[in-house]
């Protein structure tokens, strides 16, 4: 993991955290995304499909929408 960007909630939008980094493999990246989706504080964890284009050394950014 290399970057975390927090956007606080407003009256119109939920808070988000964008987590960026590099994954060794597609499987590791998918498992990380699923773990973030299952976290009690996470409403969703969005990862662009294009992140799976490479087999290894995958640069990614996952946008986590926080539970209000």
DRENTORKOL-3810 file (N, C-alpha, C; in nm, 4 decimals):
REM DRENTORKOL-3810
@n.u->0.0839; n.v->-0.1168; n.w->0.0000; ca.u->0.0000; ca.v->0.0000; ca.w->0.0000; c.u->0.0885; c.v->0.1231; c.w->0.0000
@n.u->0.0486; n.v->0.2211; n.w->-0.0797; ca.u->0.1321; ca.v->0.3401; ca.w->-0.0914; c.u->0.0591; c.v->0.4700; c.w->-0.0599
@n.u->-0.0717; n.v->0.4738; n.w->-0.0813; ca.u->-0.1454; ca.v->0.5977; ca.w->-0.0626; c.u->-0.2831; c.v->0.5712; c.w->-0.0033
@n.u->-0.3231; n.v->0.6589; n.w->0.0883; ca.u->-0.4573; ca.v->0.6590; ca.w->0.1445; c.u->-0.5116; c.v->0.8008; c.w->0.1312
@n.u->-0.6308; n.v->0.8146; n.w->0.0746; ca.u->-0.6928; ca.v->0.9465; ca.w->0.0626; c.u->-0.8327; c.v->0.9376; c.w->0.1238
@n.u->-0.8547; n.v->1.0157; n.w->0.2298; ca.u->-0.9825; ca.v->1.0174; ca.w->0.2996; c.u->-1.0623; c.v->1.1392; c.w->0.2580
@n.u->-1.1891; n.v->1.1165; n.w->0.2225; ca.u->-1.2814; ca.v->1.2249; ca.w->0.1940; c.u->-1.3941; c.v->1.2134; c.w->0.2955
@n.u->-1.4103; n.v->1.3129; n.w->0.3828; ca.u->-1.5139; ca.v->1.3032; ca.w->0.4855; c.u->-1.6543; c.v->1.3101; c.w->0.4261
@n.u->-1.7503; n.v->1.2579; n.w->0.4994; ca.u->-1.8881; ca.v->1.2631; ca.w->0.4505; c.u->-1.9423; c.v->1.4063; c.w->0.4538
@n.u->-2.0389; n.v->1.4296; n.w->0.3682; ca.u->-2.1115; ca.v->1.5566; ca.w->0.3688; c.u->-2.2590; c.v->1.5245; c.w->0.3869
@n.u->-2.3415; n.v->1.6256; n.w->0.3854; ca.u->-2.4858; ca.v->1.6013; ca.w->0.3984; c.u->-2.5416; c.v->1.5293; c.w->0.2756
@n.u->-2.4679; n.v->1.5329; n.w->0.1651; ca.u->-2.5155; ca.v->1.4725; ca.w->0.0401; c.u->-2.4408; c.v->1.3464; c.w->-0.0019
@n.u->-2.3204; n.v->1.3254; n.w->0.0489; ca.u->-2.2406; ca.v->1.2101; ca.w->0.0061; c.u->-2.1766; c.v->1.1401; c.w->0.1257
@n.u->-2.1607; n.v->1.0079; n.w->0.1153; ca.u->-2.0920; ca.v->0.9354; ca.w->0.2234; c.u->-1.9409; c.v->0.9595; c.w->0.2174
@n.u->-1.8725; n.v->0.9303; n.w->0.3239; ca.u->-1.7274; ca.v->0.9400; ca.w->0.3247; c.u->-1.6659; c.v->0.8281; c.w->0.2428
@n.u->-1.5468; n.v->0.8540; n.w->0.1913; ca.u->-1.4752; ca.v->0.7518; ca.w->0.1145; c.u->-1.3276; c.v->0.7505; c.w->0.1550
@n.u->-1.2667; n.v->0.6368; n.w->0.1291; ca.u->-1.1220; ca.v->0.6222; ca.w->0.1417; c.u->-1.0749; c.v->0.5556; c.w->0.0136
@n.u->-0.9748; n.v->0.6148; n.w->-0.0504; ca.u->-0.9139; ca.v->0.5530; ca.w->-0.1683; c.u->-0.7795; c.v->0.4962; c.w->-0.1235
@n.u->-0.7641; n.v->0.3662; n.w->-0.1444; ca.u->-0.6417; ca.v->0.2951; ca.w->-0.1080; c.u->-0.5709; c.v->0.2578; c.w->-0.2374
@n.u->-0.4460; n.v->0.2964; n.w->-0.2502; ca.u->-0.3693; ca.v->0.2659; ca.w->-0.3714; c.u->-0.2440; c.v->0.1890; c.w->-0.3348
@n.u->-0.1970; n.v->0.1107; n.w->-0.4303; ca.u->-0.0754; ca.v->0.0348; ca.w->-0.4075; c.u->-0.0445; c.v->-0.0563; c.w->-0.5235
@n.u->0.0310; n.v->-0.1616; n.w->-0.4942; ca.u->0.0672; ca.v->-0.2594; ca.w->-0.5950; c.u->0.0426; c.v->-0.3988; c.w->-0.5383
@n.u->-0.0174; n.v->-0.4830; n.w->-0.6187; ca.u->-0.0468; ca.v->-0.6197; ca.w->-0.5779; c.u->0.0420; c.v->-0.7172; c.w->-0.6556
@n.u->0.0842; n.v->-0.8209; n.w->-0.5884; ca.u->0.1700; ca.v->-0.9206; ca.w->-0.6517; c.u->0.0957; c.v->-1.0032; c.w->-0.7562
@n.u->-0.0365; n.v->-1.0219; n.w->-0.7359; ca.u->-0.1127; ca.v->-1.1068; ca.w->-0.8283; c.u->-0.2597; c.v->-1.0664; c.w->-0.8316
@n.u->-0.3311; n.v->-1.1160; n.w->-0.9321; ca.u->-0.4759; ca.v->-1.0934; ca.w->-0.9421; c.u->-0.5481; c.v->-1.1523; c.w->-0.8213
@n.u->-0.5102; n.v->-1.2736; n.w->-0.7827; ca.u->-0.5763; ca.v->-1.3396; ca.w->-0.6695; c.u->-0.5594; c.v->-1.2598; c.w->-0.5406
@n.u->-0.4399; n.v->-1.2106; n.w->-0.5169; ca.u->-0.4157; ca.v->-1.1312; ca.w->-0.3964; c.u->-0.4990; c.v->-1.0030; c.w->-0.3991
@n.u->-0.5069; n.v->-0.9402; n.w->-0.5144; ca.u->-0.5851; ca.v->-0.8173; ca.w->-0.5276; c.u->-0.7329; c.v->-0.8449; c.w->-0.5051
@n.u->-0.7837; n.v->-0.9492; n.w->-0.5627; ca.u->-0.9256; ca.v->-0.9847; ca.w->-0.5457; c.u->-0.9555; c.v->-1.0161; c.w->-0.3989
@n.u->-0.8681; n.v->-1.0900; n.w->-0.3341; ca.u->-0.8880; ca.v->-1.1218; ca.w->-0.1930; c.u->-0.8874; c.v->-0.9957; c.w->-0.1066
@n.u->-0.8015; n.v->-0.9013; n.w->-0.1391; ca.u->-0.7951; ca.v->-0.7749; ca.w->-0.0656; c.u->-0.9241; c.v->-0.6959; c.w->-0.0851
@n.u->-0.9712; n.v->-0.6895; n.w->-0.2086; ca.u->-1.0966; ca.v->-0.6190; ca.w->-0.2369; c.u->-1.2127; c.v->-0.6823; c.w->-0.1602
@n.u->-1.2210; n.v->-0.8138; n.w->-0.1613; ca.u->-1.3289; ca.v->-0.8827; ca.w->-0.0892; c.u->-1.3211; c.v->-0.8582; c.w->0.0612
@n.u->-1.2020; n.v->-0.8568; n.w->0.1154; ca.u->-1.1849; ca.v->-0.8303; ca.w->0.2583; c.u->-1.2318; c.v->-0.6890; c.w->0.2927
@n.u->-1.2010; n.v->-0.5930; n.w->0.2063; ca.u->-1.2460; ca.v->-0.4561; ca.w->0.2292; c.u->-1.3979; c.v->-0.4456; c.w->0.2192
@n.u->-1.4579; n.v->-0.5168; n.w->0.1247; ca.u->-1.6039; ca.v->-0.5163; ca.w->0.1117; c.u->-1.6712; c.v->-0.5744; c.w->0.2353
@n.u->-1.6091; n.v->-0.6733; n.w->0.2975; ca.u->-1.6672; ca.v->-0.7408; ca.w->0.4126; c.u->-1.6419; c.v->-0.6697; c.w->0.5454
@n.u->-1.5589; n.v->-0.5667; n.w->0.5457; ca.u->-1.5297; ca.v->-0.4943; ca.w->0.6695; c.u->-1.6564; c.v->-0.4246; c.w->0.7199
@n.u->-1.6736; n.v->-0.4216; n.w->0.8505; ca.u->-1.7953; ca.v->-0.3642; ca.w->0.9101; c.u->-1.8112; c.v->-0.2154; c.w->0.8806
@n.u->-1.7040; n.v->-0.1448; n.w->0.8543; ca.u->-1.7070; ca.v->-0.0015; ca.w->0.8291; c.u->-1.7162; c.v->0.0336; c.w->0.6806
@n.u->-1.7217; n.v->-0.0693; n.w->0.5954; ca.u->-1.7230; ca.v->-0.0494; ca.w->0.4506; c.u->-1.8595; c.v->-0.0838; c.w->0.3919
@n.u->-1.9148; n.v->0.0103; n.w->0.3161; ca.u->-2.0393; ca.v->-0.0159; ca.w->0.2437; c.u->-2.0088; c.v->-0.0858; c.w->0.1113
@n.u->-1.8976; n.v->-0.0460; n.w->0.0477; ca.u->-1.8545; ca.v->-0.1083; ca.w->-0.0779; c.u->-1.7060; c.v->-0.0800; c.w->-0.0999
@n.u->-1.6453; n.v->-0.1594; n.w->-0.1880; ca.u->-1.5047; ca.v->-0.1415; ca.w->-0.2254; c.u->-1.4952; c.v->-0.1588; c.w->-0.3765
@n.u->-1.4894; n.v->-0.0477; n.w->-0.4474; ca.u->-1.4925; ca.v->-0.0490; ca.w->-0.5938; c.u->-1.3519; c.v->-0.0504; c.w->-0.6519
@n.u->-1.3320; n.v->-0.1436; n.w->-0.7429; ca.u->-1.2054; ca.v->-0.1575; ca.w->-0.8131; c.u->-1.2349; c.v->-0.1687; c.w->-0.9620
@n.u->-1.1767; n.v->-0.0820; n.w->-1.0457; ca.u->-1.2021; ca.v->-0.0917; ca.w->-1.1895; c.u->-1.1598; c.v->-0.2282; c.w->-1.2447
@n.u->-1.2380; n.v->-0.2814; n.w->-1.3347; ca.u->-1.2089; ca.v->-0.4103; ca.w->-1.3973; c.u->-1.0730; c.v->-0.4074; c.w->-1.4668
@n.u->-1.0334; n.v->-0.2920; n.w->-1.5157; ca.u->-0.9058; ca.v->-0.2801; ca.w->-1.5860; c.u->-0.7867; c.v->-0.3154; c.w->-1.4966
@n.u->-0.8059; n.v->-0.3126; n.w->-1.3658; ca.u->-0.6973; ca.v->-0.3486; ca.w->-1.2740; c.u->-0.6558; c.v->-0.4950; c.w->-1.2915
@n.u->-0.7448; n.v->-0.5767; n.w->-1.3433; ca.u->-0.7153; ca.v->-0.7191; ca.w->-1.3616; c.u->-0.6513; c.v->-0.7513; c.w->-1.4971
@n.u->-0.6157; n.v->-0.6497; n.w->-1.5742; ca.u->-0.5574; ca.v->-0.6714; ca.w->-1.7068; c.u->-0.4205; c.v->-0.7390; c.w->-1.6997
@n.u->-0.3447; n.v->-0.7092; n.w->-1.5947; ca.u->-0.2121; ca.v->-0.7691; ca.w->-1.5800; c.u->-0.2198; c.v->-0.8907; c.w->-1.4880
@n.u->-0.1246; n.v->-0.9819; n.w->-1.5011; ca.u->-0.1183; ca.v->-1.1014; ca.w->-1.4176; c.u->-0.0500; c.v->-1.0764; c.w->-1.2838
@n.u->0.0503; n.v->-0.9880; n.w->-1.2832; ca.u->0.1281; ca.v->-0.9643; ca.w->-1.1614; c.u->0.1769; c.v->-0.8204; c.w->-1.1580
@n.u->0.2260; n.v->-0.7790; n.w->-1.0420; ca.u->0.2725; ca.v->-0.6415; ca.w->-1.0218; c.u->0.1671; c.v->-0.5413; c.w->-1.0690
@n.u->0.0475; n.v->-0.5529; n.w->-1.0121; ca.u->-0.0691; ca.v->-0.4753; ca.w->-1.0546; c.u->-0.0822; c.v->-0.3488; c.w->-0.9698
@n.u->-0.0760; n.v->-0.2347; n.w->-1.0346; ca.u->-0.1016; ca.v->-0.1080; ca.w->-0.9678; c.u->-0.2534; c.v->-0.0914; c.w->-0.9570
@n.u->-0.3016; n.v->-0.0525; n.w->-0.8390; ca.u->-0.4460; ca.v->-0.0439; ca.w->-0.8193; c.u->-0.4836; c.v->0.0745; c.w->-0.7312
@n.u->-0.6097; n.v->0.1132; n.w->-0.7412; ca.u->-0.6747; ca.v->0.2084; ca.w->-0.6504; c.u->-0.8145; c.v->0.1557; c.w->-0.6230
@n.u->-0.8454; n.v->0.1307; n.w->-0.4979; ca.u->-0.9757; ca.v->0.0824; ca.w->-0.4554; c.u->-1.0453; c.v->0.1964; c.w->-0.3816
@n.u->-1.1676; n.v->0.2290; n.w->-0.4246; ca.u->-1.2457; ca.v->0.3312; ca.w->-0.3568; c.u->-1.3422; c.v->0.2636; c.w->-0.2611
@n.u->-1.3239; n.v->0.2921; n.w->-0.1332; ca.u->-1.4079; ca.v->0.2336; ca.w->-0.0291; c.u->-1.5102; c.v->0.3377; c.w->0.0138
@n.u->-1.6375; n.v->0.3032; n.w->0.0015; ca.u->-1.7428; ca.v->0.3897; ca.w->0.0519; c.u->-1.7707; c.v->0.3474; c.w->0.1953
@n.u->-1.7638; n.v->0.4441; n.w->0.2855; ca.u->-1.7760; ca.v->0.4145; ca.w->0.4273; c.u->-1.9217; c.v->0.4074; c.w->0.4707
@n.u->-1.9491; n.v->0.3237; n.w->0.5686; ca.u->-2.0823; ca.v->0.3145; ca.w->0.6274; c.u->-2.1073; c.v->0.4433; c.w->0.7060
@n.u->-2.2242; n.v->0.5043; n.w->0.6854; ca.u->-2.2513; ca.v->0.6294; ca.w->0.7599; c.u->-2.2595; c.v->0.6072; c.w->0.9109
END
